[in-house]
Amino acid sequence: MKPSVIRYQKEIKEGVVQAIIKGDLLLEEAMEKYGIMTKKTIVRWLKRQQYEILKGGQQTSKT
């Protein structure tokens, strides 16, 4: 049986990404603070943020 998918609110994603970018939290600290199970989740959010910046769009995630 597949594990259930956890959906995080946009505000949580943005807060985690900004805290990591600013150096306020390490990836592992963000995982513990927000109950995020895998590094892959946060890395995906960071990549999405980077993509948005590079394409010249808004600086926040869309999901």
Buried (B, 14 or more C-beta within 10 A) or exposed (E): EEEEEEEBEEEBBBBBBBBBEEEEBEBEEBBEEBEBEEEEBBEBBBEBBEEBEEEEEEEBBEE
